[in-house]
Amino acid sequence: MVESDRELSSMAQALWDNDVNRLQPGKDYRISLQGKAGEMAVNDDNDGAGYPLFTFVDENIFKKETFLAFISLLDNYVSATGEPEIVTPEEEAENHKFLDSLVQTPTMKIAHKYLVEKKLSPENEKDFKKQLYMIWFELYARNGSSRPDSSGFEHVFVGETRRGRTVIGFHNWIQLYLQEKLGHIDYKGYSVNANSPQPDENKHIMALQFSWKEGFKPKGSIFIGVSPEFEFALYTLCFLSSPNERVKVQFSLYDVEIVCHRHNQKHIGTTYPMLIRYQNLTH
């Protein structure tokens, strides 16, 4: 591993160890992996899963401050790319409320301290929140659109559709669970290739295939059961600390590649985890 990866791995481990709001598989939630997804097929003949992915989630967890603030943001977006996003004052206030709750968490405090030491973020909390706002919430025009129709937050955590048929982004388990509960998600099975390990219902990361409303996601990769602050802290660290579009980090039981694409160097275009292998460690 190169030096920066080692450093980011120890940071990822610190974030993991301090993610006090992480859910426990089998206790706070249960998933049902079922079968392997078909190859890029949109029809239902190749559906590897007849039942939902989530069999149980303890929704009391969603009353915690960051979860509550996070969930309030999920209905603020138009999923179609090319449709300009209008941010109301109420929605902007919700964005700020979420960031306010985020910077108070142990994980985000650890990330902030590191970024300040590396001179990548301002020490002042108000200025740090402004930086986070620009990275995640400032609108930009995605792929050929003439008007601001997207943001890092919308793409990664909410999901978007392109021409109504293709789901892009959508790398968050809470949104997946809530949309599945509403009947908008049809889980098609887990995704594996020749080199990737078999998914595990008691692990916190998986690749999967699903349809959302009218759109289809051939393969998406997500953390499961982690808190919003863990994902925000980890992705922000990778975005600001590494010039690479793929950052390899090791933490807990996982060897993971964090994919991080930038938009105009100022915003997150997309970011998500890809499981390389499980480590035989006990953390």
C-alpha positions as YAML, in Angstrom:
chain: A
units: angstrom
residues:
- id: 1
  name: MET
  ca: [0.00, 0.00, 0.00]
- id: 2
  name: VAL
  ca: [1.24, 3.49, -0.74]
- id: 3
  name: GLU
  ca: [1.79, 5.87, 2.15]
- id: 4
  name: SER
  ca: [-1.33, 8.00, 1.70]
- id: 5
  name: ASP
  ca: [-3.47, 4.87, 1.57]
- id: 6
  name: ARG
  ca: [-1.95, 3.70, 4.84]
- id: 7
  name: GLU
  ca: [-2.66, 7.05, 6.43]
- id: 8
  name: LEU
  ca: [-6.22, 7.15, 5.10]
- id: 9
  name: SER
  ca: [-6.69, 3.56, 6.27]
- id: 10
  name: SER
  ca: [-5.79, 4.50, 9.83]
- id: 11
  name: MET
  ca: [-8.21, 7.45, 9.55]
- id: 12
  name: ALA
  ca: [-10.94, 5.16, 8.17]
- id: 13
  name: GLN
  ca: [-10.34, 2.81, 11.12]
- id: 14
  name: ALA
  ca: [-10.66, 5.73, 13.56]
- id: 15
  name: LEU
  ca: [-13.94, 6.77, 11.90]
- id: 16
  name: TRP
  ca: [-15.19, 3.18, 12.09]
- id: 17
  name: ASP
  ca: [-14.22, 2.77, 15.75]
- id: 18
  name: ASN
  ca: [-16.02, 6.00, 16.65]
- id: 19
  name: ASP
  ca: [-19.17, 5.40, 14.60]
- id: 20
  name: VAL
  ca: [-21.33, 5.15, 17.71]
- id: 21
  name: ASN
  ca: [-24.58, 5.23, 15.71]
- id: 22
  name: ARG
  ca: [-23.75, 2.26, 13.47]
- id: 23
  name: LEU
  ca: [-26.42, -0.44, 13.44]
- id: 24
  name: GLN
  ca: [-25.67, -4.02, 14.37]
- id: 25
  name: PRO
  ca: [-26.53, -6.67, 11.76]
- id: 26
  name: GLY
  ca: [-28.99, -9.27, 13.05]
- id: 27
  name: LYS
  ca: [-29.98, -7.03, 15.95]
- id: 28
  name: ASP
  ca: [-30.86, -3.57, 14.60]
- id: 29
  name: TYR
  ca: [-31.54, -4.77, 11.05]
- id: 30
  name: ARG
  ca: [-31.61, -7.91, 8.93]
- id: 31
  name: ILE
  ca: [-31.14, -8.35, 5.20]
- id: 32
  name: SER
  ca: [-31.94, -11.28, 2.94]
- id: 33
  name: LEU
  ca: [-29.35, -11.64, 0.13]
- id: 34
  name: GLN
  ca: [-31.22, -14.41, -1.74]
- id: 35
  name: GLY
  ca: [-29.81, -15.10, -5.23]
- id: 36
  name: LYS
  ca: [-27.17, -13.62, -7.48]
- id: 37
  name: ALA
  ca: [-28.40, -10.94, -9.88]
- id: 38
  name: GLY
  ca: [-28.58, -11.63, -13.60]
- id: 39
  name: GLU
  ca: [-26.27, -10.03, -16.15]
- id: 40
  name: MET
  ca: [-27.53, -6.52, -16.96]
- id: 41
  name: ALA
  ca: [-31.03, -7.82, -17.64]
- id: 42
  name: VAL
  ca: [-33.93, -5.44, -17.21]
- id: 43
  name: ASN
  ca: [-36.65, -8.06, -17.45]
- id: 44
  name: ASP
  ca: [-38.00, -9.91, -14.45]
- id: 45
  name: ASP
  ca: [-36.96, -13.32, -15.77]
- id: 46
  name: ASN
  ca: [-33.49, -12.72, -14.39]
- id: 47
  name: ASP
  ca: [-34.59, -11.57, -10.96]
- id: 48
  name: GLY
  ca: [-32.37, -13.33, -8.43]
- id: 49
  name: ALA
  ca: [-34.53, -12.21, -5.50]
- id: 50
  name: GLY
  ca: [-38.24, -12.70, -5.02]
- id: 51
  name: TYR
  ca: [-38.34, -10.81, -1.73]
- id: 52
  name: PRO
  ca: [-37.14, -7.45, -0.44]
- id: 53
  name: LEU
  ca: [-33.52, -6.99, 0.64]
- id: 54
  name: PHE
  ca: [-34.46, -5.67, 4.08]
- id: 55
  name: THR
  ca: [-36.45, -8.01, 6.28]
- id: 56
  name: PHE
  ca: [-36.24, -5.82, 9.37]
- id: 57
  name: VAL
  ca: [-34.92, -2.41, 10.47]
- id: 58
  name: ASP
  ca: [-35.35, -0.98, 13.97]
- id: 59
  name: GLU
  ca: [-36.71, 2.42, 13.00]
- id: 60
  name: ASN
  ca: [-36.09, 3.84, 16.48]
- id: 61
  name: ILE
  ca: [-32.56, 4.38, 15.15]
- id: 62
  name: PHE
  ca: [-34.02, 6.93, 12.72]
- id: 63
  name: LYS
  ca: [-34.96, 9.15, 15.66]
- id: 64
  name: LYS
  ca: [-31.28, 9.86, 16.32]
- id: 65
  name: GLU
  ca: [-30.37, 13.40, 15.37]
- id: 66
  name: THR
  ca: [-28.18, 12.80, 12.30]
- id: 67
  name: PHE
  ca: [-30.53, 10.11, 10.94]
- id: 68
  name: LEU
  ca: [-33.55, 12.36, 11.44]
- id: 69
  name: ALA
  ca: [-31.85, 15.33, 9.75]
- id: 70
  name: PHE
  ca: [-30.55, 13.11, 6.93]
- id: 71
  name: ILE
  ca: [-33.95, 11.54, 6.20]
- id: 72
  name: SER
  ca: [-35.59, 14.99, 6.04]
- id: 73
  name: LEU
  ca: [-33.35, 15.77, 3.01]
- id: 74
  name: LEU
  ca: [-34.28, 12.74, 0.93]
- id: 75
  name: ASP
  ca: [-37.55, 14.14, -0.43]
- id: 76
  name: ASN
  ca: [-36.06, 17.49, -1.51]
- id: 77
  name: TYR
  ca: [-34.96, 16.40, -4.99]
- id: 78
  name: VAL
  ca: [-36.32, 15.72, -8.48]
- id: 79
  name: SER
  ca: [-34.74, 12.43, -9.53]
- id: 80
  name: ALA
  ca: [-34.61, 13.14, -13.29]
- id: 81
  name: THR
  ca: [-31.34, 14.62, -14.55]
- id: 82
  name: GLY
  ca: [-31.94, 17.63, -16.81]
- id: 83
  name: GLU
  ca: [-34.74, 18.84, -14.54]
- id: 84
  name: PRO
  ca: [-33.44, 21.94, -12.74]
- id: 85
  name: GLU
  ca: [-33.38, 21.68, -8.98]
- id: 86
  name: ILE
  ca: [-35.11, 24.48, -7.09]
- id: 87
  name: VAL
  ca: [-33.86, 24.79, -3.52]
- id: 88
  name: THR
  ca: [-36.43, 26.43, -1.27]
- id: 89
  name: PRO
  ca: [-35.40, 28.36, 1.87]
- id: 90
  name: GLU
  ca: [-36.88, 25.52, 3.95]
- id: 91
  name: GLU
  ca: [-34.76, 22.96, 2.12]
- id: 92
  name: GLU
  ca: [-31.64, 25.08, 2.53]
- id: 93
  name: ALA
  ca: [-32.37, 25.30, 6.26]
- id: 94
  name: GLU
  ca: [-32.70, 21.48, 6.36]
- id: 95
  name: ASN
  ca: [-29.30, 21.15, 4.63]
- id: 96
  name: HIS
  ca: [-27.72, 23.40, 7.26]
- id: 97
  name: LYS
  ca: [-29.47, 21.58, 10.09]
- id: 98
  name: PHE
  ca: [-28.04, 18.31, 8.83]
- id: 99
  name: LEU
  ca: [-24.52, 19.76, 8.64]
- id: 100
  name: ASP
  ca: [-24.95, 21.25, 12.13]
- id: 101
  name: SER
  ca: [-25.76, 17.80, 13.53]
- id: 102
  name: LEU
  ca: [-23.00, 16.18, 11.45]
- id: 103
  name: VAL
  ca: [-20.10, 18.31, 12.76]
- id: 104
  name: GLN
  ca: [-21.06, 17.46, 16.36]
- id: 105
  name: THR
  ca: [-20.49, 13.71, 15.85]
- id: 106
  name: PRO
  ca: [-17.29, 11.94, 16.92]
- id: 107
  name: THR
  ca: [-16.60, 10.72, 13.36]
- id: 108
  name: MET
  ca: [-16.88, 14.16, 11.77]
- id: 109
  name: LYS
  ca: [-14.79, 15.75, 14.54]
- id: 110
  name: ILE
  ca: [-12.02, 13.22, 13.82]
- id: 111
  name: ALA
  ca: [-12.20, 13.92, 10.08]
- id: 112
  name: HIS
  ca: [-12.20, 17.69, 10.65]
- id: 113
  name: LYS
  ca: [-9.18, 17.55, 12.97]
- id: 114
  name: TYR
  ca: [-7.20, 15.55, 10.39]
- id: 115
  name: LEU
  ca: [-8.18, 17.85, 7.52]
- id: 116
  name: VAL
  ca: [-7.15, 20.92, 9.55]
- id: 117
  name: GLU
  ca: [-3.78, 19.32, 10.35]
- id: 118
  name: LYS
  ca: [-3.28, 18.68, 6.62]
- id: 119
  name: LYS
  ca: [-4.32, 22.27, 5.84]
- id: 120
  name: LEU
  ca: [-7.16, 20.97, 3.66]
- id: 121
  name: SER
  ca: [-10.01, 22.43, 5.71]
- id: 122
  name: PRO
  ca: [-10.50, 25.59, 7.77]
- id: 123
  name: GLU
  ca: [-10.31, 25.18, 11.54]
- id: 124
  name: ASN
  ca: [-13.30, 27.43, 12.16]
- id: 125
  name: GLU
  ca: [-16.42, 25.24, 12.36]
- id: 126
  name: LYS
  ca: [-18.61, 27.72, 10.47]
- id: 127
  name: ASP
  ca: [-16.09, 27.87, 7.61]
- id: 128
  name: PHE
  ca: [-15.75, 24.07, 7.63]
- id: 129
  name: LYS
  ca: [-19.53, 23.76, 7.24]
- id: 130
  name: LYS
  ca: [-19.35, 26.19, 4.29]
- id: 131
  name: GLN
  ca: [-16.73, 23.93, 2.70]
- id: 132
  name: LEU
  ca: [-18.93, 20.87, 3.27]
- id: 133
  name: TYR
  ca: [-21.91, 22.71, 1.81]
- id: 134
  name: MET
  ca: [-19.97, 23.51, -1.38]
- id: 135
  name: ILE
  ca: [-18.68, 19.95, -1.76]
- id: 136
  name: TRP
  ca: [-22.01, 18.22, -1.15]
- id: 137
  name: PHE
  ca: [-24.95, 20.59, -1.64]
- id: 138
  name: GLU
  ca: [-23.99, 23.25, -4.17]
- id: 139
  name: LEU
  ca: [-25.87, 22.56, -7.39]
- id: 140
  name: TYR
  ca: [-24.18, 21.93, -10.73]
- id: 141
  name: ALA
  ca: [-25.17, 20.81, -14.22]
- id: 142
  name: ARG
  ca: [-24.59, 17.09, -14.72]
- id: 143
  name: ASN
  ca: [-23.60, 15.62, -18.10]
- id: 144
  name: GLY
  ca: [-24.90, 17.90, -20.79]
- id: 145
  name: SER
  ca: [-27.60, 19.68, -18.82]
- id: 146
  name: SER
  ca: [-27.64, 23.44, -19.32]
- id: 147
  name: ARG
  ca: [-29.08, 24.16, -15.87]
- id: 148
  name: PRO
  ca: [-28.05, 23.11, -12.37]
- id: 149
  name: ASP
  ca: [-29.83, 19.79, -11.92]
- id: 150
  name: SER
  ca: [-27.63, 17.84, -9.53]
- id: 151
  name: SER
  ca: [-25.44, 17.87, -6.44]
- id: 152
  name: GLY
  ca: [-23.06, 15.45, -4.78]
- id: 153
  name: PHE
  ca: [-25.59, 14.75, -2.06]
- id: 154
  name: GLU
  ca: [-28.45, 14.09, -4.47]
- id: 155
  name: HIS
  ca: [-26.39, 11.78, -6.67]
- id: 156
  name: VAL
  ca: [-24.75, 9.71, -3.94]
- id: 157
  name: PHE
  ca: [-27.39, 9.57, -1.22]
- id: 158
  name: VAL
  ca: [-30.72, 10.09, -3.00]
- id: 159
  name: GLY
  ca: [-30.16, 8.73, -6.52]
- id: 160
  name: GLU
  ca: [-31.02, 10.11, -9.95]
- id: 161
  name: THR
  ca: [-32.46, 8.78, -13.18]
- id: 162
  name: ARG
  ca: [-31.16, 9.41, -16.66]
- id: 163
  name: ARG
  ca: [-33.80, 9.51, -19.41]
- id: 164
  name: GLY
  ca: [-36.12, 7.74, -17.00]
- id: 165
  name: ARG
  ca: [-34.54, 4.34, -17.66]
- id: 166
  name: THR
  ca: [-31.15, 4.29, -15.92]
- id: 167
  name: VAL
  ca: [-30.58, 4.82, -12.22]
- id: 168
  name: ILE
  ca: [-27.34, 6.67, -11.49]
- id: 169
  name: GLY
  ca: [-25.78, 7.23, -8.09]
- id: 170
  name: PHE
  ca: [-28.01, 5.93, -5.28]
- id: 171
  name: HIS
  ca: [-25.36, 4.53, -2.92]
- id: 172
  name: ASN
  ca: [-27.11, 4.78, 0.42]
- id: 173
  name: TRP
  ca: [-28.77, 2.02, 2.45]
- id: 174
  name: ILE
  ca: [-31.24, 4.28, 4.31]
- id: 175
  name: GLN
  ca: [-32.70, 5.63, 1.07]
- id: 176
  name: LEU
  ca: [-32.73, 2.07, -0.30]
- id: 177
  name: TYR
  ca: [-34.62, 0.78, 2.74]
- id: 178
  name: LEU
  ca: [-37.15, 3.64, 2.77]
- id: 179
  name: GLN
  ca: [-37.80, 3.41, -0.98]
- id: 180
  name: GLU
  ca: [-38.12, -0.38, -0.77]
- id: 181
  name: LYS
  ca: [-40.63, 0.02, 2.06]
- id: 182
  name: LEU
  ca: [-42.68, 2.36, -0.17]
- id: 183
  name: GLY
  ca: [-42.65, -0.24, -2.96]
- id: 184
  name: HIS
  ca: [-40.44, 1.84, -5.29]
- id: 185
  name: ILE
  ca: [-37.46, -0.55, -5.15]
- id: 186
  name: ASP
  ca: [-37.34, -4.06, -6.57]
- id: 187
  name: TYR
  ca: [-34.21, -5.78, -5.29]
- id: 188
  name: LYS
  ca: [-32.90, -8.14, -8.03]
- id: 189
  name: GLY
  ca: [-30.12, -9.89, -6.13]
- id: 190
  name: TYR
  ca: [-26.51, -9.39, -5.12]
- id: 191
  name: SER
  ca: [-23.70, -8.69, -7.61]
- id: 192
  name: VAL
  ca: [-20.36, -10.50, -7.63]
- id: 193
  name: ASN
  ca: [-17.63, -10.96, -10.20]
- id: 194
  name: ALA
  ca: [-14.81, -13.50, -10.41]
- id: 195
  name: ASN
  ca: [-12.58, -11.51, -8.06]
- id: 196
  name: SER
  ca: [-15.03, -10.19, -5.49]
- id: 197
  name: PRO
  ca: [-15.91, -12.06, -2.30]
- id: 198
  name: GLN
  ca: [-19.37, -13.48, -1.67]
- id: 199
  name: PRO
  ca: [-21.53, -10.97, 0.19]
- id: 200
  name: ASP
  ca: [-22.40, -11.69, 3.79]
- id: 201
  name: GLU
  ca: [-25.63, -10.70, 5.56]
- id: 202
  name: ASN
  ca: [-23.62, -9.82, 8.68]
- id: 203
  name: LYS
  ca: [-21.12, -7.56, 6.91]
- id: 204
  name: HIS
  ca: [-21.55, -3.84, 6.26]
- id: 205
  name: ILE
  ca: [-20.89, -3.60, 2.51]
- id: 206
  name: MET
  ca: [-22.38, -5.20, -0.61]
- id: 207
  name: ALA
  ca: [-22.95, -4.78, -4.34]
- id: 208
  name: LEU
  ca: [-26.45, -5.28, -5.67]
- id: 209
  name: GLN
  ca: [-28.81, -4.87, -8.60]
- id: 210
  name: PHE
  ca: [-32.20, -3.20, -8.34]
- id: 211
  name: SER
  ca: [-34.87, -1.23, -10.13]
- id: 212
  name: TRP
  ca: [-36.15, 2.08, -8.78]
- id: 213
  name: LYS
  ca: [-39.48, 3.39, -10.03]
- id: 214
  name: GLU
  ca: [-39.09, 3.08, -13.84]
- id: 215
  name: GLY
  ca: [-35.29, 2.98, -13.81]
- id: 216
  name: PHE
  ca: [-32.75, 0.17, -13.52]
- id: 217
  name: LYS
  ca: [-29.41, -0.05, -11.68]
- id: 218
  name: PRO
  ca: [-27.36, -2.96, -13.11]
- id: 219
  name: LYS
  ca: [-24.83, -2.76, -10.28]
- id: 220
  name: GLY
  ca: [-24.56, -0.49, -7.26]
- id: 221
  name: SER
  ca: [-22.30, -0.73, -4.24]
- id: 222
  name: ILE
  ca: [-23.24, 0.46, -0.76]
- id: 223
  name: PHE
  ca: [-22.35, 0.42, 2.90]
- id: 224
  name: ILE
  ca: [-25.16, -1.10, 4.99]
- id: 225
  name: GLY
  ca: [-26.03, -0.18, 8.57]
- id: 226
  name: VAL
  ca: [-23.45, 2.60, 8.93]
- id: 227
  name: SER
  ca: [-24.45, 6.09, 10.09]
- id: 228
  name: PRO
  ca: [-24.79, 9.08, 7.75]
- id: 229
  name: GLU
  ca: [-21.88, 10.75, 9.56]
- id: 230
  name: PHE
  ca: [-19.55, 7.80, 8.87]
- id: 231
  name: GLU
  ca: [-20.18, 7.97, 5.13]
- id: 232
  name: PHE
  ca: [-19.94, 11.76, 5.01]
- id: 233
  name: ALA
  ca: [-16.70, 11.76, 6.99]
- id: 234
  name: LEU
  ca: [-15.05, 8.98, 4.97]
- id: 235
  name: TYR
  ca: [-16.07, 10.34, 1.55]
- id: 236
  name: THR
  ca: [-15.11, 13.91, 2.46]
- id: 237
  name: LEU
  ca: [-11.70, 12.69, 3.66]
- id: 238
  name: CYS
  ca: [-11.07, 10.84, 0.41]
- id: 239
  name: PHE
  ca: [-12.31, 13.77, -1.70]
- id: 240
  name: LEU
  ca: [-10.07, 16.31, 0.01]
- id: 241
  name: SER
  ca: [-7.02, 14.16, 0.85]
- id: 242
  name: SER
  ca: [-6.41, 12.16, -2.31]
- id: 243
  name: PRO
  ca: [-6.11, 13.29, -5.94]
- id: 244
  name: ASN
  ca: [-6.89, 9.73, -7.05]
- id: 245
  name: GLU
  ca: [-10.28, 8.63, -8.31]
- id: 246
  name: ARG
  ca: [-9.81, 5.32, -6.50]
- id: 247
  name: VAL
  ca: [-8.49, 5.21, -2.96]
- id: 248
  name: LYS
  ca: [-7.69, 1.86, -1.32]
- id: 249
  name: VAL
  ca: [-8.35, 1.76, 2.40]
- id: 250
  name: GLN
  ca: [-8.31, -1.06, 4.96]
- id: 251
  name: PHE
  ca: [-10.38, -0.92, 8.13]
- id: 252
  name: SER
  ca: [-12.16, -3.36, 10.40]
- id: 253
  name: LEU
  ca: [-12.87, -6.49, 8.32]
- id: 254
  name: TYR
  ca: [-12.71, -4.76, 4.97]
- id: 255
  name: ASP
  ca: [-10.33, -4.06, 2.11]
- id: 256
  name: VAL
  ca: [-12.22, -1.38, 0.22]
- id: 257
  name: GLU
  ca: [-11.70, 0.84, -2.77]
- id: 258
  name: ILE
  ca: [-13.42, 4.21, -2.37]
- id: 259
  name: VAL
  ca: [-14.30, 5.51, -5.81]
- id: 260
  name: CYS
  ca: [-14.45, 9.31, -5.82]
- id: 261
  name: HIS
  ca: [-15.13, 11.32, -8.99]
- id: 262
  name: ARG
  ca: [-14.91, 15.09, -8.85]
- id: 263
  name: HIS
  ca: [-17.03, 17.65, -10.65]
- id: 264
  name: ASN
  ca: [-15.03, 20.79, -11.53]
- id: 265
  name: GLN
  ca: [-12.64, 19.86, -8.68]
- id: 266
  name: LYS
  ca: [-15.03, 21.62, -6.26]
- id: 267
  name: HIS
  ca: [-17.89, 19.18, -5.92]
- id: 268
  name: ILE
  ca: [-18.38, 15.45, -5.50]
- id: 269
  name: GLY
  ca: [-19.57, 13.93, -8.77]
- id: 270
  name: THR
  ca: [-19.99, 10.48, -7.30]
- id: 271
  name: THR
  ca: [-18.46, 8.40, -4.53]
- id: 272
  name: TYR
  ca: [-19.07, 4.88, -3.29]
- id: 273
  name: PRO
  ca: [-17.30, 1.86, -1.75]
- id: 274
  name: MET
  ca: [-16.19, -1.25, -3.64]
- id: 275
  name: LEU
  ca: [-15.35, -4.32, -1.58]
- id: 276
  name: ILE
  ca: [-12.05, -5.91, -2.64]
- id: 277
  name: ARG
  ca: [-11.85, -8.60, 0.04]
- id: 278
  name: TYR
  ca: [-12.54, -9.34, 3.69]
- id: 279
  name: GLN
  ca: [-9.64, -9.17, 6.10]
- id: 280
  name: ASN
  ca: [-9.12, -11.91, 8.66]
- id: 281
  name: LEU
  ca: [-8.95, -9.44, 11.51]
- id: 282
  name: THR
  ca: [-10.96, -9.01, 14.65]
- id: 283
  name: HIS
  ca: [-11.89, -5.41, 15.36]
...
